[in-house]
């Protein structure tokens, strides 16, 4: 099976390592891969999809939007610029698109899931909502909304607490990289059929549940999944295990 990964990074590298049976072509701005089943093209996909990638004729495309900064134009380039082109260039390939739970940023102190309408609080979030709307008009596409990503080397919860980045109480909507890779592998291998998944740990906590410096009503949404929430599927079921 051949897989084209656009926006190749840490998640894609771990996916490729765990699936050596797949032939993977990755597009990334810089760096390479040490894995024997991965070939890397260095470049900015927002400028166009290379001829090498077009000739690769992938069975699957995994699309990780990449942005250089938080500016609105960067979001439009990273999320939207090549989106319709992908469907034109690769009409027969199945596709997995990575999105963000930022589409729920307009909710506060409320539980939301895949059945909840998107409600973005800012222009950047509205770009992601538009991105999702385009994708959901295509039958061959899967959409994964990632909550806050935790890896072996990066933990945003510890960063918030140690650096005192904010004092408002919030729900800790998180997922570990290993569980994201498991979801992607499940889709590609035909074990997961849900077309839209909120990728989030099944057990949620508020900052105030774990740290005394936080109090009050949460200013964000408690994000849940009704499509992928069986606890036995998760390596990391709660953020408590990662603190």
N, C-alpha and C positions, 0 to 999 in steps of 0.2 A: 504494500500500500504506500502511496506517495502523498506526502502532506506538505503543503506550502504554509509557512508561518510568517505572517507579516507583522513586524514589530517584535521580532525575536528577542527574548530576554530571559530572566531568571526562571519564570514559570515554564517557558518553552524548553529551556535546557534540561530541567528536571523531568519534564514529560518525555523528552527524547532519550534521556538516560534510562528511564524505566521501560521504554518501548523500543528496544534496539531492532525489532523486526520491521520498523517503519523507516522508509527512506524520506528524509526531511530536508527541505530547502528553506533556509531562513533568511529573511531580509531584516537587517539592522543597520543603524547608522555607523557603528564601529565595533571593533573586537570580532572574535571568531569563536569557534567551538572546538573542543578537543575530542568530541565524540565522533566515532567512525561512521555513524549513520547520518551525520549532519553536514551539509554544505552551506556555507554562508555567503550571501551577497551583501556587500557593504553599500549602503545608499539610503536616501530619504524617500520612502515610499510615497509620500505626499506629492513628490515631483513627477511621479509616474511609475508604473509597474514595468520592470525591466523585461527585455526580450527573453532572457534566460528563464525568468520566472514564468513567462507566458508559454514557453515551449516545454516546461516541466510537466504540464498536463496533470495536475494533482487530482487525487480522489477527494481530498479534503483541503479546506483552507481554514486556518485559525488566525483570526485578526485581533491583534492587540493594539488599540489606538495609542499613539505616542505623542506627547506634547513637550515642547522645549521650555515653556513657561506657562503661567496661568492666564495669559491674555486671551481675549475672545477669539481673535483671528487664529491663534494656535489651536484652540479647540475645534474651530471650523475646519482647519487643515487636517488635523489629526483624526477627527471623527468622520468628517463628511466628504472631503475632497475626492477621494478615490472610491467611495462606497458604491455608487452606481456603476462605475467602471469595472469593479470586481465581478458584478453580475453579468456584465456584457462580455468580459474576457473569459470567464470560467463558468459558463452556464450549466455545465453538468456536475460541477464539484459541489459536494455538501460543504456547509460553512458553519463555523462556530465563531460568533462575535462576542468579544469581551466588552461588557458595559460596566456600569457603576451604580451603586445604591444612592448615588448623588441625585438620582431622579426623584427620590423621596425627601429631598432637603427642605421642602416647604411644609412638612408635617412636624408637629411637636407633641410629645407625650401621648402618642397614639401608636397602636400596633398596626403594621401594614404587612401585606404579603403580595404574592404575584397577582392576586385578583384586585388589588388596590390600584386606582389610577395614578399615574405618575404626576408628581407635583413638585416642580423644581423651584428653588427660591431665588435663583440668579440666572444671568444670561448664559453662563457656561453650562449650567445644569440643563437649560432649555435646549442647548445644542445636543446634549446627550439624549434628551427626550426625542428630538427630531431624528437622530441616528437610529434609535430603537424603532420608531414608527416606520421608517423605510425598511428595516430588516424584517419586521413582523408582517410585511406585505408579501414576503417570499416564503414559500412552503419548505424550501430545502435548507432553512437556516435555524440555528440554535443561538439563543441569547443568554449569556451568563452575566448577571449583575454581581460584581465582586463587592463585598463589604471591605472594611479595613484589613489590608493584607499584613499578616505576621509571618516572618521567616525565621530561620535559625539565627540570622545576624541582625534582624531589624524588628523591633516591637514598638509600635506606635503608642501603646498604652503606657509602657514604661517611660517613653519620651515625654508624653503629656504630663505625667506625674513628676518626673525628675526635673523637667524644665519649667514646670508650672505654666504650661502654654495657655490654659484657660481655667476658670474656676466654676463655670456653669456646670450643673449636673447634666450628664448625657447617658444615653444607653450606649454600651460598648458593642457596636455591631462589627464583628470581626470574623475572619477565617484564616486558617493557616495555609500556607503555600501547598503543603502536602495534600490537603483536602481539595484544593482547587485542581491540582493535577489528577487526583482520583476522579473528579467529576468529568474532566475533559476526556480522560482515558475511557470512562464508562460510556460516554457518548460515541466516541470513535469506534469502540468495540461493540456497539449495539446493545449495551446493557441499560442505558438511560434513554428514554424517549421524550421526556418533557422538553418542550421547545423554549421555555422561559423558566429560569431558575434564579432565585435570590440565593447567592452563595454566602451563607452565614452560619455560624455555629448554632446548634440546636438549643443550647442553654444560654440565655442572655442574662447579662448583669448590667446594672448601672454603676457609674463611677462611685456613687455614694454607698453602694453595697460593699465596696472593697477598700475605699480610702476615706479617711475622716475629713479631708479637706473639701469634700464636695457635698452639697446638700441642695434641697429644693426640688421642684418638679423638673423633669428632663426637658431640655429645649429641642430635642430631636425625636425622631421616630424610633420605635422598637421594631426592627426589621426581622421578619420571620419568613420561612419558606413552607408552603403547603405542597410543593412539588418534590423536594429533596430534604427530608428532615429525620429520617430514620437514624437514631443515634449510633447504631452499629456500623453505619457507613463512614463515620467520622473518626479520624485518628485523634483529633483534638476537639472535644465536645463543648468545652467551656474555656473562656480566657483565663480562668483561675489557674489552670494547669500550666500556664505560660508566664506567670509572674514570679 
